[in-house]
Amino acid sequence: MENVLKAAEDIFLITQTVRENWFCSVTLIVGRKELGLVDTGFENTPEEFIFPFLKEIGRRPSEITQIVNTHRDGDHVLGNAVVKRETGARIAAHELEIEAIRDVDIRLKDGQAVELGDRRFTALHAPGHRPGNICLYDEANRTLLAGDTIVGDRKDLIRMSPEIYVRSLRKLQELEVDLLIMAHPFQPAGKAILNREEAMDMMRKSLTLAGVL
């Protein structure tokens, strides 16, 4: 499918264009027996984008066992109900986001382990965009799923104090990251899948472009 970007052998970014040069996305982690989703997009995202891709790769919606919402915004959670209805998957989100996300089964805390596909991630609390915003870090494979944590020049998306945002990005800068996946093609990178050098550069420039340093 043209709207799907392959980030790794088992990680796919399923994108949904909302305007020119801008898309929203969900991340699919493909395990041998189970599938995991990071975010679910809009109400139409599962039926129009996620499920058709699963059919294309010979997998079934019923294999999705876990959903992780990185934060509460509609382009990340409005597909929850459809995916849960079709799959019975459990929904996980940070404990500070659950008042805004329906039907959360697992309340995540900073440092909590999360199994998606055949990968083991650690949930990292990284507020700034939202109070309960999280990233998922796979230390073994040096892979960071950042959602909307790193917003580039979009200062309007820093909805908490600049100091909180800075602390979160400093936390991410301490990680060993060979693969960074963001939910949107934030500038200045202009794309959502970045290698190590690009990832470090994106974090540095995000701090300066947003006017927080």
PyMOL commands that place a pseudoatom at each C-alpha (Angstrom):
pseudoatom trace, name=CA, resn=MET, resi=1, chain=A, elem=C, hetatm=0, pos=[0.000, 0.000, 0.000]
pseudoatom trace, name=CA, resn=GLU, resi=2, chain=A, elem=C, hetatm=0, pos=[1.299, 3.429, -0.947]
pseudoatom trace, name=CA, resn=ASN, resi=3, chain=A, elem=C, hetatm=0, pos=[0.447, 4.912, 2.439]
pseudoatom trace, name=CA, resn=VAL, resi=4, chain=A, elem=C, hetatm=0, pos=[2.575, 2.413, 4.398]
pseudoatom trace, name=CA, resn=LEU, resi=5, chain=A, elem=C, hetatm=0, pos=[6.223, 3.089, 5.278]
pseudoatom trace, name=CA, resn=LYS, resi=6, chain=A, elem=C, hetatm=0, pos=[8.488, 0.246, 6.348]
pseudoatom trace, name=CA, resn=ALA, resi=7, chain=A, elem=C, hetatm=0, pos=[10.671, 1.293, 9.281]
pseudoatom trace, name=CA, resn=ALA, resi=8, chain=A, elem=C, hetatm=0, pos=[12.099, -2.156, 10.112]
pseudoatom trace, name=CA, resn=GLU, resi=9, chain=A, elem=C, hetatm=0, pos=[11.407, -5.762, 9.181]
pseudoatom trace, name=CA, resn=ASP, resi=10, chain=A, elem=C, hetatm=0, pos=[8.619, -5.879, 11.780]
pseudoatom trace, name=CA, resn=ILE, resi=11, chain=A, elem=C, hetatm=0, pos=[7.612, -2.211, 12.104]
pseudoatom trace, name=CA, resn=PHE, resi=12, chain=A, elem=C, hetatm=0, pos=[5.353, -0.369, 9.671]
pseudoatom trace, name=CA, resn=LEU, resi=13, chain=A, elem=C, hetatm=0, pos=[4.097, 3.202, 9.756]
pseudoatom trace, name=CA, resn=ILE, resi=14, chain=A, elem=C, hetatm=0, pos=[0.553, 3.374, 8.387]
pseudoatom trace, name=CA, resn=THR, resi=15, chain=A, elem=C, hetatm=0, pos=[-0.026, 6.968, 7.287]
pseudoatom trace, name=CA, resn=GLN, resi=16, chain=A, elem=C, hetatm=0, pos=[-3.162, 8.956, 6.588]
pseudoatom trace, name=CA, resn=THR, resi=17, chain=A, elem=C, hetatm=0, pos=[-2.742, 12.187, 4.649]
pseudoatom trace, name=CA, resn=VAL, resi=18, chain=A, elem=C, hetatm=0, pos=[-4.714, 15.098, 6.101]
pseudoatom trace, name=CA, resn=ARG, resi=19, chain=A, elem=C, hetatm=0, pos=[-3.246, 17.923, 4.009]
pseudoatom trace, name=CA, resn=GLU, resi=20, chain=A, elem=C, hetatm=0, pos=[-0.374, 18.533, 1.626]
pseudoatom trace, name=CA, resn=ASN, resi=21, chain=A, elem=C, hetatm=0, pos=[2.963, 17.458, 3.138]
pseudoatom trace, name=CA, resn=TRP, resi=22, chain=A, elem=C, hetatm=0, pos=[1.330, 16.369, 6.384]
pseudoatom trace, name=CA, resn=PHE, resi=23, chain=A, elem=C, hetatm=0, pos=[0.058, 13.027, 7.625]
pseudoatom trace, name=CA, resn=CYS, resi=24, chain=A, elem=C, hetatm=0, pos=[-1.056, 11.324, 10.819]
pseudoatom trace, name=CA, resn=SER, resi=25, chain=A, elem=C, hetatm=0, pos=[0.075, 7.775, 11.448]
pseudoatom trace, name=CA, resn=VAL, resi=26, chain=A, elem=C, hetatm=0, pos=[-0.178, 4.652, 13.552]
pseudoatom trace, name=CA, resn=THR, resi=27, chain=A, elem=C, hetatm=0, pos=[2.659, 2.190, 14.100]
pseudoatom trace, name=CA, resn=LEU, resi=28, chain=A, elem=C, hetatm=0, pos=[2.156, -1.528, 13.558]
pseudoatom trace, name=CA, resn=ILE, resi=29, chain=A, elem=C, hetatm=0, pos=[4.541, -4.004, 15.193]
pseudoatom trace, name=CA, resn=VAL, resi=30, chain=A, elem=C, hetatm=0, pos=[4.350, -7.408, 13.514]
pseudoatom trace, name=CA, resn=GLY, resi=31, chain=A, elem=C, hetatm=0, pos=[5.221, -10.408, 15.661]
pseudoatom trace, name=CA, resn=ARG, resi=32, chain=A, elem=C, hetatm=0, pos=[5.229, -14.070, 14.706]
pseudoatom trace, name=CA, resn=LYS, resi=33, chain=A, elem=C, hetatm=0, pos=[1.935, -14.704, 16.484]
pseudoatom trace, name=CA, resn=GLU, resi=34, chain=A, elem=C, hetatm=0, pos=[0.682, -11.328, 17.695]
pseudoatom trace, name=CA, resn=LEU, resi=35, chain=A, elem=C, hetatm=0, pos=[0.400, -7.765, 16.420]
pseudoatom trace, name=CA, resn=GLY, resi=36, chain=A, elem=C, hetatm=0, pos=[0.711, -4.547, 18.387]
pseudoatom trace, name=CA, resn=LEU, resi=37, chain=A, elem=C, hetatm=0, pos=[-0.516, -1.050, 17.567]
pseudoatom trace, name=CA, resn=VAL, resi=38, chain=A, elem=C, hetatm=0, pos=[0.821, 2.265, 18.751]
pseudoatom trace, name=CA, resn=ASP, resi=39, chain=A, elem=C, hetatm=0, pos=[-2.122, 4.658, 18.424]
pseudoatom trace, name=CA, resn=THR, resi=40, chain=A, elem=C, hetatm=0, pos=[-5.184, 3.999, 16.271]
pseudoatom trace, name=CA, resn=GLY, resi=41, chain=A, elem=C, hetatm=0, pos=[-5.745, 7.205, 14.308]
pseudoatom trace, name=CA, resn=PHE, resi=42, chain=A, elem=C, hetatm=0, pos=[-9.135, 8.682, 13.473]
pseudoatom trace, name=CA, resn=GLU, resi=43, chain=A, elem=C, hetatm=0, pos=[-12.498, 6.873, 13.488]
pseudoatom trace, name=CA, resn=ASN, resi=44, chain=A, elem=C, hetatm=0, pos=[-12.000, 5.781, 9.870]
pseudoatom trace, name=CA, resn=THR, resi=45, chain=A, elem=C, hetatm=0, pos=[-8.346, 4.782, 10.188]
pseudoatom trace, name=CA, resn=PRO, resi=46, chain=A, elem=C, hetatm=0, pos=[-8.856, 1.125, 11.197]
pseudoatom trace, name=CA, resn=GLU, resi=47, chain=A, elem=C, hetatm=0, pos=[-11.345, 0.214, 8.460]
pseudoatom trace, name=CA, resn=GLU, resi=48, chain=A, elem=C, hetatm=0, pos=[-9.751, 2.251, 5.670]
pseudoatom trace, name=CA, resn=PHE, resi=49, chain=A, elem=C, hetatm=0, pos=[-6.054, 1.918, 6.423]
pseudoatom trace, name=CA, resn=ILE, resi=50, chain=A, elem=C, hetatm=0, pos=[-5.073, -0.559, 9.164]
pseudoatom trace, name=CA, resn=PHE, resi=51, chain=A, elem=C, hetatm=0, pos=[-7.251, -3.573, 8.336]
pseudoatom trace, name=CA, resn=PRO, resi=52, chain=A, elem=C, hetatm=0, pos=[-6.634, -3.416, 4.557]
pseudoatom trace, name=CA, resn=PHE, resi=53, chain=A, elem=C, hetatm=0, pos=[-2.887, -3.454, 5.173]
pseudoatom trace, name=CA, resn=LEU, resi=54, chain=A, elem=C, hetatm=0, pos=[-3.199, -6.456, 7.464]
pseudoatom trace, name=CA, resn=LYS, resi=55, chain=A, elem=C, hetatm=0, pos=[-5.064, -8.295, 4.696]
pseudoatom trace, name=CA, resn=GLU, resi=56, chain=A, elem=C, hetatm=0, pos=[-2.347, -7.364, 2.227]
pseudoatom trace, name=CA, resn=ILE, resi=57, chain=A, elem=C, hetatm=0, pos=[0.381, -8.929, 4.405]
pseudoatom trace, name=CA, resn=GLY, resi=58, chain=A, elem=C, hetatm=0, pos=[-1.692, -11.993, 5.211]
pseudoatom trace, name=CA, resn=ARG, resi=59, chain=A, elem=C, hetatm=0, pos=[-2.519, -11.144, 8.825]
pseudoatom trace, name=CA, resn=ARG, resi=60, chain=A, elem=C, hetatm=0, pos=[-5.854, -10.757, 10.643]
pseudoatom trace, name=CA, resn=PRO, resi=61, chain=A, elem=C, hetatm=0, pos=[-7.233, -7.991, 12.880]
pseudoatom trace, name=CA, resn=SER, resi=62, chain=A, elem=C, hetatm=0, pos=[-7.859, -10.638, 15.548]
pseudoatom trace, name=CA, resn=GLU, resi=63, chain=A, elem=C, hetatm=0, pos=[-4.070, -10.951, 15.927]
pseudoatom trace, name=CA, resn=ILE, resi=64, chain=A, elem=C, hetatm=0, pos=[-3.880, -7.424, 17.391]
pseudoatom trace, name=CA, resn=THR, resi=65, chain=A, elem=C, hetatm=0, pos=[-3.605, -8.047, 21.132]
pseudoatom trace, name=CA, resn=GLN, resi=66, chain=A, elem=C, hetatm=0, pos=[-2.435, -4.699, 22.472]
pseudoatom trace, name=CA, resn=ILE, resi=67, chain=A, elem=C, hetatm=0, pos=[-2.875, -1.023, 21.680]
pseudoatom trace, name=CA, resn=VAL, resi=68, chain=A, elem=C, hetatm=0, pos=[-0.720, 1.671, 23.244]
pseudoatom trace, name=CA, resn=ASN, resi=69, chain=A, elem=C, hetatm=0, pos=[-1.926, 5.257, 23.044]
pseudoatom trace, name=CA, resn=THR, resi=70, chain=A, elem=C, hetatm=0, pos=[0.919, 7.748, 23.242]
pseudoatom trace, name=CA, resn=HIS, resi=71, chain=A, elem=C, hetatm=0, pos=[-1.472, 10.498, 24.356]
pseudoatom trace, name=CA, resn=ARG, resi=72, chain=A, elem=C, hetatm=0, pos=[-5.070, 11.669, 24.247]
pseudoatom trace, name=CA, resn=ASP, resi=73, chain=A, elem=C, hetatm=0, pos=[-5.377, 13.609, 20.973]
pseudoatom trace, name=CA, resn=GLY, resi=74, chain=A, elem=C, hetatm=0, pos=[-8.086, 12.509, 18.549]
pseudoatom trace, name=CA, resn=ASP, resi=75, chain=A, elem=C, hetatm=0, pos=[-5.775, 11.616, 15.694]
pseudoatom trace, name=CA, resn=HIS, resi=76, chain=A, elem=C, hetatm=0, pos=[-4.169, 9.065, 18.034]
pseudoatom trace, name=CA, resn=VAL, resi=77, chain=A, elem=C, hetatm=0, pos=[-7.143, 7.561, 19.894]
pseudoatom trace, name=CA, resn=LEU, resi=78, chain=A, elem=C, hetatm=0, pos=[-10.388, 7.919, 17.916]
pseudoatom trace, name=CA, resn=GLY, resi=79, chain=A, elem=C, hetatm=0, pos=[-9.846, 4.548, 16.236]
pseudoatom trace, name=CA, resn=ASN, resi=80, chain=A, elem=C, hetatm=0, pos=[-9.656, 2.759, 19.606]
pseudoatom trace, name=CA, resn=ALA, resi=81, chain=A, elem=C, hetatm=0, pos=[-13.297, 1.730, 19.724]
pseudoatom trace, name=CA, resn=VAL, resi=82, chain=A, elem=C, hetatm=0, pos=[-13.261, 0.137, 16.267]
pseudoatom trace, name=CA, resn=VAL, resi=83, chain=A, elem=C, hetatm=0, pos=[-10.029, -1.770, 16.858]
pseudoatom trace, name=CA, resn=LYS, resi=84, chain=A, elem=C, hetatm=0, pos=[-11.147, -2.961, 20.271]
pseudoatom trace, name=CA, resn=ARG, resi=85, chain=A, elem=C, hetatm=0, pos=[-14.534, -4.050, 18.919]
pseudoatom trace, name=CA, resn=GLU, resi=86, chain=A, elem=C, hetatm=0, pos=[-12.960, -6.021, 16.077]
pseudoatom trace, name=CA, resn=THR, resi=87, chain=A, elem=C, hetatm=0, pos=[-10.048, -7.496, 18.002]
pseudoatom trace, name=CA, resn=GLY, resi=88, chain=A, elem=C, hetatm=0, pos=[-10.654, -7.421, 21.740]
pseudoatom trace, name=CA, resn=ALA, resi=89, chain=A, elem=C, hetatm=0, pos=[-7.202, -5.855, 22.152]
pseudoatom trace, name=CA, resn=ARG, resi=90, chain=A, elem=C, hetatm=0, pos=[-6.263, -4.295, 25.470]
pseudoatom trace, name=CA, resn=ILE, resi=91, chain=A, elem=C, hetatm=0, pos=[-5.657, -0.537, 25.513]
pseudoatom trace, name=CA, resn=ALA, resi=92, chain=A, elem=C, hetatm=0, pos=[-2.736, 0.922, 27.448]
pseudoatom trace, name=CA, resn=ALA, resi=93, chain=A, elem=C, hetatm=0, pos=[-2.092, 4.606, 28.175]
pseudoatom trace, name=CA, resn=HIS, resi=94, chain=A, elem=C, hetatm=0, pos=[-0.271, 6.659, 30.771]
pseudoatom trace, name=CA, resn=GLU, resi=95, chain=A, elem=C, hetatm=0, pos=[-2.203, 7.116, 33.992]
pseudoatom trace, name=CA, resn=LEU, resi=96, chain=A, elem=C, hetatm=0, pos=[-2.379, 10.900, 33.464]
pseudoatom trace, name=CA, resn=GLU, resi=97, chain=A, elem=C, hetatm=0, pos=[-4.226, 10.459, 30.155]
pseudoatom trace, name=CA, resn=ILE, resi=98, chain=A, elem=C, hetatm=0, pos=[-6.909, 7.999, 31.158]
pseudoatom trace, name=CA, resn=GLU, resi=99, chain=A, elem=C, hetatm=0, pos=[-9.518, 10.607, 32.066]
pseudoatom trace, name=CA, resn=ALA, resi=100, chain=A, elem=C, hetatm=0, pos=[-9.480, 11.591, 28.394]
pseudoatom trace, name=CA, resn=ILE, resi=101, chain=A, elem=C, hetatm=0, pos=[-9.197, 8.122, 26.805]
pseudoatom trace, name=CA, resn=ARG, resi=102, chain=A, elem=C, hetatm=0, pos=[-12.103, 5.703, 27.038]
pseudoatom trace, name=CA, resn=ASP, resi=103, chain=A, elem=C, hetatm=0, pos=[-11.840, 2.017, 27.936]
pseudoatom trace, name=CA, resn=VAL, resi=104, chain=A, elem=C, hetatm=0, pos=[-8.203, 1.974, 29.033]
pseudoatom trace, name=CA, resn=ASP, resi=105, chain=A, elem=C, hetatm=0, pos=[-7.287, -1.462, 30.382]
pseudoatom trace, name=CA, resn=ILE, resi=106, chain=A, elem=C, hetatm=0, pos=[-3.697, -0.808, 31.454]
pseudoatom trace, name=CA, resn=ARG, resi=107, chain=A, elem=C, hetatm=0, pos=[-2.502, 2.300, 33.289]
pseudoatom trace, name=CA, resn=LEU, resi=108, chain=A, elem=C, hetatm=0, pos=[1.114, 2.868, 32.368]
pseudoatom trace, name=CA, resn=LYS, resi=109, chain=A, elem=C, hetatm=0, pos=[3.773, 4.434, 34.549]
pseudoatom trace, name=CA, resn=ASP, resi=110, chain=A, elem=C, hetatm=0, pos=[7.207, 5.696, 33.613]
pseudoatom trace, name=CA, resn=GLY, resi=111, chain=A, elem=C, hetatm=0, pos=[9.568, 2.767, 33.139]
pseudoatom trace, name=CA, resn=GLN, resi=112, chain=A, elem=C, hetatm=0, pos=[6.874, 0.122, 32.746]
pseudoatom trace, name=CA, resn=ALA, resi=113, chain=A, elem=C, hetatm=0, pos=[7.509, -2.706, 30.277]
pseudoatom trace, name=CA, resn=VAL, resi=114, chain=A, elem=C, hetatm=0, pos=[5.217, -3.104, 27.275]
pseudoatom trace, name=CA, resn=GLU, resi=115, chain=A, elem=C, hetatm=0, pos=[5.134, -6.134, 24.947]
pseudoatom trace, name=CA, resn=LEU, resi=116, chain=A, elem=C, hetatm=0, pos=[4.202, -5.432, 21.318]
pseudoatom trace, name=CA, resn=GLY, resi=117, chain=A, elem=C, hetatm=0, pos=[4.639, -8.091, 18.675]
pseudoatom trace, name=CA, resn=ASP, resi=118, chain=A, elem=C, hetatm=0, pos=[7.922, -9.803, 19.528]
pseudoatom trace, name=CA, resn=ARG, resi=119, chain=A, elem=C, hetatm=0, pos=[9.471, -6.648, 20.973]
pseudoatom trace, name=CA, resn=ARG, resi=120, chain=A, elem=C, hetatm=0, pos=[9.804, -5.452, 24.523]
pseudoatom trace, name=CA, resn=PHE, resi=121, chain=A, elem=C, hetatm=0, pos=[9.475, -1.700, 24.989]
pseudoatom trace, name=CA, resn=THR, resi=122, chain=A, elem=C, hetatm=0, pos=[9.778, 0.574, 27.988]
pseudoatom trace, name=CA, resn=ALA, resi=123, chain=A, elem=C, hetatm=0, pos=[7.157, 3.299, 28.405]
pseudoatom trace, name=CA, resn=LEU, resi=124, chain=A, elem=C, hetatm=0, pos=[8.894, 6.642, 28.986]
pseudoatom trace, name=CA, resn=HIS, resi=125, chain=A, elem=C, hetatm=0, pos=[6.850, 9.473, 30.441]
pseudoatom trace, name=CA, resn=ALA, resi=126, chain=A, elem=C, hetatm=0, pos=[7.727, 12.524, 28.342]
pseudoatom trace, name=CA, resn=PRO, resi=127, chain=A, elem=C, hetatm=0, pos=[5.265, 15.371, 29.025]
pseudoatom trace, name=CA, resn=GLY, resi=128, chain=A, elem=C, hetatm=0, pos=[5.272, 18.652, 27.176]
pseudoatom trace, name=CA, resn=HIS, resi=129, chain=A, elem=C, hetatm=0, pos=[2.836, 18.037, 24.355]
pseudoatom trace, name=CA, resn=ARG, resi=130, chain=A, elem=C, hetatm=0, pos=[0.382, 16.473, 26.805]
pseudoatom trace, name=CA, resn=PRO, resi=131, chain=A, elem=C, hetatm=0, pos=[0.658, 15.712, 30.559]
pseudoatom trace, name=CA, resn=GLY, resi=132, chain=A, elem=C, hetatm=0, pos=[0.631, 11.941, 30.075]
pseudoatom trace, name=CA, resn=ASN, resi=133, chain=A, elem=C, hetatm=0, pos=[2.524, 11.850, 26.795]
pseudoatom trace, name=CA, resn=ILE, resi=134, chain=A, elem=C, hetatm=0, pos=[4.722, 8.773, 26.444]
pseudoatom trace, name=CA, resn=CYS, resi=135, chain=A, elem=C, hetatm=0, pos=[7.371, 7.356, 24.138]
pseudoatom trace, name=CA, resn=LEU, resi=136, chain=A, elem=C, hetatm=0, pos=[8.146, 3.668, 23.724]
pseudoatom trace, name=CA, resn=TYR, resi=137, chain=A, elem=C, hetatm=0, pos=[11.815, 2.654, 23.767]
pseudoatom trace, name=CA, resn=ASP, resi=138, chain=A, elem=C, hetatm=0, pos=[13.150, -0.712, 22.634]
pseudoatom trace, name=CA, resn=GLU, resi=139, chain=A, elem=C, hetatm=0, pos=[16.610, -0.726, 24.187]
pseudoatom trace, name=CA, resn=ALA, resi=140, chain=A, elem=C, hetatm=0, pos=[17.681, -4.015, 22.581]
pseudoatom trace, name=CA, resn=ASN, resi=141, chain=A, elem=C, hetatm=0, pos=[17.125, -2.614, 19.092]
pseudoatom trace, name=CA, resn=ARG, resi=142, chain=A, elem=C, hetatm=0, pos=[17.735, 1.054, 19.930]
pseudoatom trace, name=CA, resn=THR, resi=143, chain=A, elem=C, hetatm=0, pos=[14.337, 1.995, 18.562]
pseudoatom trace, name=CA, resn=LEU, resi=144, chain=A, elem=C, hetatm=0, pos=[12.289, 4.945, 19.842]
pseudoatom trace, name=CA, resn=LEU, resi=145, chain=A, elem=C, hetatm=0, pos=[8.605, 5.433, 19.012]
pseudoatom trace, name=CA, resn=ALA, resi=146, chain=A, elem=C, hetatm=0, pos=[8.141, 9.083, 19.904]
pseudoatom trace, name=CA, resn=GLY, resi=147, chain=A, elem=C, hetatm=0, pos=[4.561, 9.917, 18.904]
pseudoatom trace, name=CA, resn=ASP, resi=148, chain=A, elem=C, hetatm=0, pos=[4.226, 13.704, 19.218]
pseudoatom trace, name=CA, resn=THR, resi=149, chain=A, elem=C, hetatm=0, pos=[6.987, 14.180, 21.784]
pseudoatom trace, name=CA, resn=ILE, resi=150, chain=A, elem=C, hetatm=0, pos=[9.462, 15.882, 19.435]
pseudoatom trace, name=CA, resn=VAL, resi=151, chain=A, elem=C, hetatm=0, pos=[7.563, 18.660, 17.652]
pseudoatom trace, name=CA, resn=GLY, resi=152, chain=A, elem=C, hetatm=0, pos=[10.265, 20.452, 15.675]
pseudoatom trace, name=CA, resn=ASP, resi=153, chain=A, elem=C, hetatm=0, pos=[9.214, 24.023, 14.950]
pseudoatom trace, name=CA, resn=ARG, resi=154, chain=A, elem=C, hetatm=0, pos=[5.616, 23.512, 16.077]
pseudoatom trace, name=CA, resn=LYS, resi=155, chain=A, elem=C, hetatm=0, pos=[5.775, 25.619, 19.227]
pseudoatom trace, name=CA, resn=ASP, resi=156, chain=A, elem=C, hetatm=0, pos=[1.962, 25.598, 19.294]
pseudoatom trace, name=CA, resn=LEU, resi=157, chain=A, elem=C, hetatm=0, pos=[2.095, 21.878, 20.131]
pseudoatom trace, name=CA, resn=ILE, resi=158, chain=A, elem=C, hetatm=0, pos=[4.002, 22.480, 23.367]
pseudoatom trace, name=CA, resn=ARG, resi=159, chain=A, elem=C, hetatm=0, pos=[0.939, 22.675, 25.579]
pseudoatom trace, name=CA, resn=MET, resi=160, chain=A, elem=C, hetatm=0, pos=[2.770, 22.639, 28.894]
pseudoatom trace, name=CA, resn=SER, resi=161, chain=A, elem=C, hetatm=0, pos=[5.604, 24.814, 30.158]
pseudoatom trace, name=CA, resn=PRO, resi=162, chain=A, elem=C, hetatm=0, pos=[8.742, 25.059, 28.020]
pseudoatom trace, name=CA, resn=GLU, resi=163, chain=A, elem=C, hetatm=0, pos=[10.762, 23.768, 30.964]
pseudoatom trace, name=CA, resn=ILE, resi=164, chain=A, elem=C, hetatm=0, pos=[8.781, 20.516, 31.040]
pseudoatom trace, name=CA, resn=TYR, resi=165, chain=A, elem=C, hetatm=0, pos=[9.250, 20.056, 27.290]
pseudoatom trace, name=CA, resn=VAL, resi=166, chain=A, elem=C, hetatm=0, pos=[12.991, 20.649, 27.587]
pseudoatom trace, name=CA, resn=ARG, resi=167, chain=A, elem=C, hetatm=0, pos=[13.326, 18.065, 30.376]
pseudoatom trace, name=CA, resn=SER, resi=168, chain=A, elem=C, hetatm=0, pos=[11.523, 15.474, 28.261]
pseudoatom trace, name=CA, resn=LEU, resi=169, chain=A, elem=C, hetatm=0, pos=[13.743, 16.030, 25.231]
pseudoatom trace, name=CA, resn=ARG, resi=170, chain=A, elem=C, hetatm=0, pos=[16.866, 15.990, 27.388]
pseudoatom trace, name=CA, resn=LYS, resi=171, chain=A, elem=C, hetatm=0, pos=[15.684, 12.622, 28.697]
pseudoatom trace, name=CA, resn=LEU, resi=172, chain=A, elem=C, hetatm=0, pos=[15.393, 11.296, 25.147]
pseudoatom trace, name=CA, resn=GLN, resi=173, chain=A, elem=C, hetatm=0, pos=[18.795, 12.674, 24.181]
pseudoatom trace, name=CA, resn=GLU, resi=174, chain=A, elem=C, hetatm=0, pos=[20.370, 10.369, 26.772]
pseudoatom trace, name=CA, resn=LEU, resi=175, chain=A, elem=C, hetatm=0, pos=[19.084, 7.279, 24.949]
pseudoatom trace, name=CA, resn=GLU, resi=176, chain=A, elem=C, hetatm=0, pos=[20.964, 5.250, 22.358]
pseudoatom trace, name=CA, resn=VAL, resi=177, chain=A, elem=C, hetatm=0, pos=[18.681, 5.655, 19.322]
pseudoatom trace, name=CA, resn=ASP, resi=178, chain=A, elem=C, hetatm=0, pos=[19.417, 4.109, 15.939]
pseudoatom trace, name=CA, resn=LEU, resi=179, chain=A, elem=C, hetatm=0, pos=[15.824, 4.398, 14.701]
pseudoatom trace, name=CA, resn=LEU, resi=180, chain=A, elem=C, hetatm=0, pos=[13.376, 7.172, 15.586]
pseudoatom trace, name=CA, resn=ILE, resi=181, chain=A, elem=C, hetatm=0, pos=[9.744, 6.985, 14.498]
pseudoatom trace, name=CA, resn=MET, resi=182, chain=A, elem=C, hetatm=0, pos=[7.497, 10.027, 14.909]
pseudoatom trace, name=CA, resn=ALA, resi=183, chain=A, elem=C, hetatm=0, pos=[3.754, 10.204, 14.326]
pseudoatom trace, name=CA, resn=HIS, resi=184, chain=A, elem=C, hetatm=0, pos=[3.993, 13.109, 11.870]
pseudoatom trace, name=CA, resn=PRO, resi=185, chain=A, elem=C, hetatm=0, pos=[6.603, 14.495, 9.442]
pseudoatom trace, name=CA, resn=PHE, resi=186, chain=A, elem=C, hetatm=0, pos=[7.634, 17.313, 11.763]
pseudoatom trace, name=CA, resn=GLN, resi=187, chain=A, elem=C, hetatm=0, pos=[9.977, 19.958, 10.414]
pseudoatom trace, name=CA, resn=PRO, resi=188, chain=A, elem=C, hetatm=0, pos=[12.871, 20.400, 9.980]
pseudoatom trace, name=CA, resn=ALA, resi=189, chain=A, elem=C, hetatm=0, pos=[13.211, 16.664, 9.260]
pseudoatom trace, name=CA, resn=GLY, resi=190, chain=A, elem=C, hetatm=0, pos=[10.083, 16.633, 7.093]
pseudoatom trace, name=CA, resn=LYS, resi=191, chain=A, elem=C, hetatm=0, pos=[9.739, 12.877, 7.533]
pseudoatom trace, name=CA, resn=ALA, resi=192, chain=A, elem=C, hetatm=0, pos=[8.686, 10.509, 10.292]
pseudoatom trace, name=CA, resn=ILE, resi=193, chain=A, elem=C, hetatm=0, pos=[11.361, 7.778, 10.162]
pseudoatom trace, name=CA, resn=LEU, resi=194, chain=A, elem=C, hetatm=0, pos=[14.869, 8.925, 11.086]
pseudoatom trace, name=CA, resn=ASN, resi=195, chain=A, elem=C, hetatm=0, pos=[18.217, 7.192, 11.571]
pseudoatom trace, name=CA, resn=ARG, resi=196, chain=A, elem=C, hetatm=0, pos=[20.580, 7.883, 14.455]
pseudoatom trace, name=CA, resn=GLU, resi=197, chain=A, elem=C, hetatm=0, pos=[22.242, 11.050, 13.150]
pseudoatom trace, name=CA, resn=GLU, resi=198, chain=A, elem=C, hetatm=0, pos=[18.943, 12.453, 11.918]
pseudoatom trace, name=CA, resn=ALA, resi=199, chain=A, elem=C, hetatm=0, pos=[17.272, 11.655, 15.241]
pseudoatom trace, name=CA, resn=MET, resi=200, chain=A, elem=C, hetatm=0, pos=[19.891, 13.448, 17.333]
pseudoatom trace, name=CA, resn=ASP, resi=201, chain=A, elem=C, hetatm=0, pos=[19.775, 16.430, 14.984]
pseudoatom trace, name=CA, resn=MET, resi=202, chain=A, elem=C, hetatm=0, pos=[15.975, 16.531, 15.169]
pseudoatom trace, name=CA, resn=MET, resi=203, chain=A, elem=C, hetatm=0, pos=[16.045, 16.624, 18.959]
pseudoatom trace, name=CA, resn=ARG, resi=204, chain=A, elem=C, hetatm=0, pos=[18.635, 19.404, 19.047]
pseudoatom trace, name=CA, resn=LYS, resi=205, chain=A, elem=C, hetatm=0, pos=[16.817, 21.531, 16.497]
pseudoatom trace, name=CA, resn=SER, resi=206, chain=A, elem=C, hetatm=0, pos=[13.438, 20.953, 18.158]
pseudoatom trace, name=CA, resn=LEU, resi=207, chain=A, elem=C, hetatm=0, pos=[14.742, 22.639, 21.299]
pseudoatom trace, name=CA, resn=THR, resi=208, chain=A, elem=C, hetatm=0, pos=[15.899, 25.732, 19.411]
pseudoatom trace, name=CA, resn=LEU, resi=209, chain=A, elem=C, hetatm=0, pos=[13.204, 25.996, 16.727]
pseudoatom trace, name=CA, resn=ALA, resi=210, chain=A, elem=C, hetatm=0, pos=[10.406, 25.926, 19.297]
pseudoatom trace, name=CA, resn=GLY, resi=211, chain=A, elem=C, hetatm=0, pos=[12.023, 28.888, 21.031]
pseudoatom trace, name=CA, resn=VAL, resi=212, chain=A, elem=C, hetatm=0, pos=[12.485, 27.139, 24.358]
pseudoatom trace, name=CA, resn=LEU, resi=213, chain=A, elem=C, hetatm=0, pos=[16.256, 27.683, 24.697]
for i in range(1, 213): cmd.bond("trace and resi %d" % i, "trace and resi %d" % (i + 1))
show_as sticks, trace
zoom trace
